[in-house]
Amino acid sequence: MVIFELPATREGGALRAVALGSCRVKNPMFVLRDHGDLRVLAEGPTPTHTADEAAQSLAFFMGELSIPEDLNQFIFEYDHRPAQYRLARALNQPADVYVLEISDDKQFSYRDVYLNQNFVSRHFVKPHRGALLDWYREIARNQQAGEGCVQAALGKLRDAGYRHDEAMADLLRGIRLDRRAPEEVSATVETLTKKFGGEWIIVGPFTIPGDGGAVMKQRREFNRTLKAVAERCNARFYNPTGLIRKHGKEGVLDGGVSIYEYEESFYPTLGQALVQRIRAAAPSAKAAVSHPNAGTPLALLPLPEITRSALAMRAEARTASVVRLLGRWARRIGRGLGKLMPSRRATP
């Protein structure tokens, strides 16, 4: 997540925007910042690939959601979690345009918490050196591992000297992988657009022209789904595949062959393409930026442990501080006036 401001131009005023997604939308914004083309106001280290993950990230940083500490590495990549205050302050100020990258409909989860699929693989499966590979394949095939698979994985962990306690067993039983139906994606996006107002741009995954493999076929179908979702939610849809057609995959994709990452040297071009669409989407938002449901929880999904808004808590703290300050000044003024008043003599 990155919150940034585009400078005013002769065509329009300064624009405030929020980009939610993976490094494919975040990194280009930082390159443009380094070139002096925009100003980054706040950033969150949590990459997201699905609409559900983006909604969860917003709810967490706005102080509306508590996530168990032992899931940090599956969401924030590291065991520690980022500070929330600066992002909460920035998010509670309405933006003109929100850019939401939805690159996948596969969603890892543990109970009601959404997990980043890259981090499940990187911080859970890979460190155990093959002990969890069969468990991982079972989830990919059947959404959730059966008890026999869980016990087999625990045995492999034990034999390899890894942790195999009840907490590990609970993770193995509880982590699942689901595909989100189009109507589920649409419901989450609709809730986000109503919650935050402004204009929204849905960015889909890129496809490689001429590649007829299973991954690209699935992405093309998913882009059709996202386009329909955008239309239902009164949002715009952007398919970055046109950039590959225009510039060629050798200059756009990492190594000229990656199906996941852009070439770093292409970030400025990608960033400008995104900025162009942000400016195109902005006029109606600039005329009347709305924030219709500010202060209400993100009631999107069965998210656990909803807490009071960080904004509300800070408002209460500021109010209490002002009351204390006024009280101190009132007491000082009272003492000063007392010194000016003539003293009364005691009656004999």
C-alpha positions in Angstrom: 0.0 0.0 0.0 1.2 3.5 -0.8 -0.6 6.8 -0.3 0.7 9.6 -2.6 0.0 13.0 -4.0 0.3 14.0 -7.7 1.2 17.7 -8.2 -1.2 20.1 -9.8 -1.0 20.6 -13.6 -2.6 23.0 -16.1 -5.3 20.4 -16.6 -6.2 20.0 -13.0 -5.3 20.4 -9.3 -3.2 18.2 -7.1 -4.5 14.6 -6.6 -4.4 12.4 -3.6 -4.3 8.6 -4.5 -4.0 5.3 -2.7 -2.5 2.3 -4.4 -3.3 -1.2 -3.0 -1.6 -4.3 -4.4 1.7 -5.9 -4.9 5.1 -4.5 -5.9 3.8 -4.3 -9.4 1.8 -1.2 -8.4 3.9 -0.1 -5.4 7.4 0.0 -6.9 6.5 2.2 -9.9 5.2 4.8 -7.5 8.5 4.9 -5.6 10.4 5.3 -8.8 8.3 8.3 -9.8 8.9 9.7 -6.3 12.6 9.4 -6.9 12.2 11.3 -10.2 10.2 14.0 -8.4 6.9 13.2 -10.2 4.9 12.6 -7.0 5.1 12.9 -3.2 4.7 9.8 -1.1 2.6 10.6 2.0 2.7 7.1 3.7 3.3 3.5 2.9 2.5 0.1 4.3 4.8 -2.9 3.8 1.9 -5.3 3.4 1.6 -6.5 -0.2 -1.8 -7.8 -1.3 -2.9 -9.9 -4.3 -6.6 -10.3 -3.7 -9.5 -8.0 -2.9 -10.0 -9.7 0.5 -6.3 -9.1 1.5 -6.6 -5.4 0.5 -9.7 -5.0 2.6 -8.1 -6.7 5.5 -5.0 -4.5 5.2 -7.1 -1.3 5.2 -9.1 -2.5 8.2 -5.9 -3.3 10.1 -4.1 0.0 9.4 -7.2 2.0 10.3 -7.4 0.3 13.7 -10.6 -1.5 13.0 -9.1 -5.0 13.1 -6.8 -7.0 15.3 -4.7 -9.8 13.9 -3.0 -12.4 16.1 0.7 -11.8 16.5 1.6 -15.4 15.5 0.3 -14.7 12.0 2.6 -11.7 11.4 5.0 -13.6 9.1 2.1 -14.7 6.8 0.7 -11.1 6.4 3.5 -8.6 7.1 6.4 -10.9 6.0 8.3 -10.5 9.2 7.6 -11.5 12.8 7.2 -7.8 13.8 4.3 -5.7 12.5 4.5 -2.2 11.1 3.3 0.9 13.0 -0.3 1.8 12.3 -0.6 5.5 13.3 0.9 7.2 10.3 -1.1 5.1 7.8 -4.3 5.4 9.8 -3.9 9.2 9.8 -3.4 9.2 6.0 -6.2 6.7 5.3 -8.7 8.7 7.3 -8.2 11.6 4.9 -10.2 10.9 1.7 -8.4 10.3 -1.5 -9.5 11.3 -5.0 -8.6 7.9 -6.6 -8.0 4.4 -5.3 -6.0 2.0 -7.4 -6.7 -1.6 -6.4 -4.6 -4.4 -8.0 -6.3 -7.8 -7.9 -3.9 -10.3 -9.4 -5.4 -13.5 -8.2 -8.7 -15.2 -7.1 -6.9 -17.8 -5.0 -7.0 -16.9 -1.3 -5.1 -18.5 1.6 -6.7 -18.1 5.0 -6.4 -19.3 8.5 -9.8 -19.2 10.3 -11.0 -15.7 9.4 -7.6 -14.1 8.6 -6.4 -13.8 5.1 -2.8 -14.8 4.4 -0.4 -13.7 1.6 0.2 -16.7 -0.6 3.9 -15.8 -1.2 4.6 -15.7 2.5 2.9 -19.0 3.2 5.3 -20.5 0.7 8.3 -18.5 1.7 8.1 -18.5 5.5 6.2 -21.7 6.2 6.8 -24.3 3.5 10.3 -23.6 2.2 12.0 -23.2 5.6 11.0 -26.8 6.5 13.0 -28.3 3.6 10.4 -30.5 2.0 8.6 -31.7 5.2 5.5 -29.7 4.2 5.5 -30.2 0.5 2.9 -33.0 0.4 0.8 -30.9 2.8 1.1 -27.9 0.5 0.1 -30.0 -2.6 -2.9 -31.4 -0.7 -4.1 -27.9 0.1 -3.7 -26.9 -3.6 -5.8 -29.9 -4.7 -8.4 -30.0 -2.0 -8.5 -26.6 -0.4 -7.7 -28.0 3.1 -5.5 -30.9 4.3 -7.2 -33.9 5.8 -6.2 -35.3 9.2 -4.1 -38.1 7.6 -2.1 -35.5 5.7 -1.6 -33.4 8.8 -0.3 -36.3 10.8 2.1 -37.3 8.0 3.4 -33.8 7.9 3.9 -33.7 11.7 5.8 -36.9 11.5 8.1 -35.5 8.8 8.6 -32.4 10.9 9.5 -34.5 13.9 11.9 -36.7 12.0 13.7 -33.6 10.6 14.0 -31.9 14.0 11.4 -29.2 13.3 8.6 -28.0 15.6 5.7 -30.4 15.6 3.6 -29.3 18.6 -0.1 -28.7 18.8 0.3 -25.1 17.6 1.9 -26.4 14.4 -0.8 -29.0 14.0 -3.4 -26.3 14.4 -1.8 -24.3 11.5 -1.7 -27.4 9.3 -5.3 -28.1 10.0 -6.5 -24.6 9.7 -4.8 -23.1 6.7 -6.9 -23.4 3.5 -6.8 -22.3 -0.1 -10.1 -21.2 -1.7 -11.0 -19.6 -5.1 -13.1 -16.5 -4.6 -16.2 -16.6 -6.8 -16.9 -13.5 -9.0 -19.8 -12.4 -6.8 -17.5 -12.6 -3.7 -14.9 -10.4 -5.3 -17.6 -8.0 -6.5 -19.1 -7.8 -2.9 -15.7 -6.9 -1.4 -14.9 -4.3 -4.0 -18.4 -2.8 -3.7 -18.0 -2.5 0.1 -14.6 -0.8 -0.3 -15.9 1.7 -2.9 -18.9 2.6 -0.6 -16.7 2.8 2.5 -14.1 5.2 1.0 -15.8 7.0 -1.8 -13.7 8.6 -4.5 -13.0 7.0 -7.9 -11.6 3.4 -8.2 -9.4 1.7 -10.8 -9.2 -2.1 -10.7 -5.9 -3.3 -12.1 -5.8 -6.9 -13.4 -2.9 -9.2 -14.0 -0.9 -8.9 -17.2 -1.0 -11.6 -19.8 1.6 -12.4 -22.5 0.2 -12.1 -26.0 0.5 -15.3 -27.9 1.0 -17.4 -24.8 -1.7 -20.1 -24.8 -0.6 -21.8 -21.6 -2.9 -22.6 -18.7 -1.7 -19.7 -16.6 -2.4 -17.1 -19.3 -5.7 -18.7 -20.2 -6.8 -18.4 -16.5 -5.6 -14.8 -16.3 -7.5 -13.8 -19.4 -10.7 -15.3 -17.9 -10.0 -13.6 -14.6 -9.5 -10.2 -16.3 -12.9 -10.7 -17.9 -14.3 -11.3 -14.5 -12.6 -8.2 -13.1 -13.9 -6.0 -15.9 -17.4 -7.1 -15.1 -16.8 -6.5 -11.4 -15.5 -3.0 -12.2 -18.6 -2.3 -14.3 -20.9 -3.4 -11.5 -19.1 -1.3 -8.9 -18.9 1.8 -11.1 -15.1 1.5 -11.2 -12.7 1.6 -14.1 -10.7 -1.5 -15.2 -7.2 -1.4 -16.4 -5.5 -4.4 -18.1 -1.7 -3.8 -18.4 -1.3 -6.3 -21.2 -1.4 -3.5 -23.7 2.0 -2.4 -22.4 3.5 -5.7 -23.4 1.9 -5.4 -26.9 3.3 -1.9 -27.2 6.8 -2.3 -25.8 7.5 -6.0 -26.3 7.9 -8.6 -23.5 11.7 -8.4 -23.7 11.6 -4.8 -22.4 8.6 -5.1 -20.1 9.0 -8.4 -18.2 11.8 -9.3 -15.8 14.5 -11.2 -17.9 12.1 -10.9 -20.8 10.4 -14.1 -19.7 8.9 -13.7 -16.2 5.2 -14.3 -15.9 5.1 -12.5 -12.5 7.4 -9.5 -12.4 8.2 -6.5 -14.5 11.7 -5.4 -15.5 12.9 -2.8 -13.1 13.9 -0.5 -15.9 10.3 -0.5 -17.1 8.9 0.9 -13.8 9.0 4.5 -14.9 6.9 3.7 -18.0 4.5 1.5 -16.0 4.2 4.3 -13.3 3.4 6.9 -15.9 0.7 4.6 -17.4 -0.9 4.2 -14.0 -0.7 8.0 -13.3 -2.3 8.7 -16.7 -5.3 6.6 -15.7 -5.4 8.2 -12.2 -5.6 11.6 -13.7 -8.2 10.5 -16.2 -10.4 9.1 -13.4 -10.0 12.1 -11.1 -12.1 15.0 -12.4 -15.5 13.8 -11.0 -13.8 12.9 -7.7 -12.1 16.3 -7.5 -15.5 18.1 -8.0 -16.9 16.5 -4.9 -14.7 14.0 -3.0 -17.0 12.1 -0.7 -16.1 10.0 2.3 -19.6 8.8 3.1 -19.0 6.2 5.8 -15.9 7.6 7.5 -15.7 6.2 11.0 -17.7 3.0 10.4 -16.1 -0.4 10.4 -15.2 -2.2 7.3 -18.0 -4.8 7.6 -16.8 -6.7 4.5 -16.1 -10.2 5.7 -16.0 -12.3 8.9 -13.0 -10.4 10.2 -12.1 -11.2 13.8 -11.7 -9.1 16.8 -13.0 -5.8 15.5 -11.7 -2.9 17.7 -12.5 0.7 18.1 -11.3 3.0 15.2 -7.8 4.4 15.8 -9.2 7.7 14.6 -11.9 7.7 17.3 -9.3 6.8 20.0 -7.0 9.7 18.9 -10.0 12.1 18.8 -10.9 11.1 22.4 -7.2 11.6 23.5 -7.1 15.1 21.8 -10.4 16.1 23.4 -9.1 15.0 26.9 -5.8 16.9 26.3 -7.7 20.1 25.3 -9.9 19.8 28.4 -6.8 19.4 30.7 -5.2 22.4 29.0 -8.2 24.6 29.5 -8.5 23.5 33.1 -4.9 24.5 33.8 -5.4 28.0 32.2 -8.6 28.5 34.1 -6.8 27.7 37.4 -4.0 30.1 36.5 -6.4 32.9 35.6 -8.3 32.3 38.8 -5.1 32.6 40.9 -4.1 35.8 39.0 -7.5 37.4 39.6 -7.3 36.4 43.3 -4.1 38.4 43.7 -5.7 41.5 42.2 -8.8 41.4 44.4 -8.5 43.3 47.8 -8.1 41.0 50.7 -10.9 40.7 53.3 -10.0 41.4 56.9 -11.4 39.0 59.4 -14.4 40.3 61.5 -13.4 40.9 65.1 
